């Protein structure tokens, strides 16, 4: 069975949207400032911005929570 051009183009478009791993990688790379322009264009070309918005909010919450926890641990040791 051979791949027709339609099947390959469907794989590239990904009608189901980005997977959890891809969203996490994009959010982490964007937060660190190492996002490639190709990956950024793929992210902005996806169907919905909501997975990236939710991922960004979760990442920000975890980042702030981690900072608060580290400060609490350091200050409790004094």
C-alpha positions as CSV (number, residue, x, y, z in Angstrom):
1,X,0.0,0.0,0.0
2,X,1.5,3.3,-1.0
3,X,1.0,6.7,0.5
4,X,-0.9,9.1,-1.6
5,X,-0.2,12.8,-1.5
6,X,-3.5,13.4,0.3
7,X,-2.5,11.2,3.2
8,X,0.8,12.9,3.7
9,X,-0.8,16.4,3.6
10,X,-3.4,15.3,6.2
11,X,-0.5,14.2,8.5
12,X,1.1,17.6,8.2
13,X,-2.2,19.5,8.9
14,X,-3.1,17.4,12.0
15,X,-6.8,18.2,12.1
16,X,-7.0,17.0,15.7
17,X,-4.7,19.8,16.9
18,X,-1.4,19.7,18.7
19,X,-0.7,17.0,21.2
20,X,0.1,17.6,24.9
21,X,3.8,17.0,24.4
22,X,4.0,19.5,21.5
23,X,2.2,22.2,23.5
24,X,4.5,21.6,26.5
25,X,7.6,21.8,24.3
26,X,6.4,25.0,22.7
27,X,5.4,26.7,25.9
28,X,8.8,25.8,27.6
29,X,10.8,26.9,24.5
30,X,8.8,30.1,24.3
31,X,9.3,30.8,28.0
32,X,13.1,30.2,27.7
33,X,13.3,32.3,24.5
34,X,14.7,29.5,22.3
35,X,11.6,28.9,20.1
36,X,12.6,28.4,16.5
37,X,10.7,30.5,13.9
38,X,9.6,27.4,12.1
39,X,8.0,26.0,15.3
40,X,6.5,29.3,16.2
41,X,4.8,29.5,12.7
42,X,3.5,25.9,13.2
43,X,2.1,27.0,16.6
44,X,0.4,30.1,15.3
45,X,-0.9,28.1,12.3
46,X,-2.8,25.6,14.5
47,X,-6.6,25.6,14.7
48,X,-7.0,27.0,18.2
49,X,-4.8,29.1,20.5
50,X,-6.5,27.6,23.6
51,X,-4.1,24.7,24.2
52,X,-1.2,27.2,24.2
53,X,-2.9,29.7,26.4
54,X,-3.8,27.0,29.0
55,X,-0.3,25.6,28.8
56,X,1.2,29.0,29.3
57,X,-1.0,29.7,32.3
58,X,-0.2,26.4,33.8
59,X,3.6,26.9,33.2
60,X,3.4,30.3,34.7
61,X,1.5,29.1,37.8
62,X,4.0,26.2,38.3
63,X,7.0,28.6,37.8
64,X,5.6,31.1,40.4
65,X,4.7,28.3,42.8
66,X,8.2,26.8,42.5
67,X,9.8,30.3,43.2
68,X,7.6,30.8,46.3
69,X,8.5,27.3,47.5
70,X,12.2,27.9,47.1
71,X,12.0,31.2,48.9
72,X,10.1,29.6,51.7
73,X,12.6,26.8,52.1
74,X,15.6,29.2,52.0
75,X,14.0,31.6,54.5
76,X,13.0,28.8,56.9
77,X,16.6,27.7,57.1
78,X,17.8,31.0,58.6
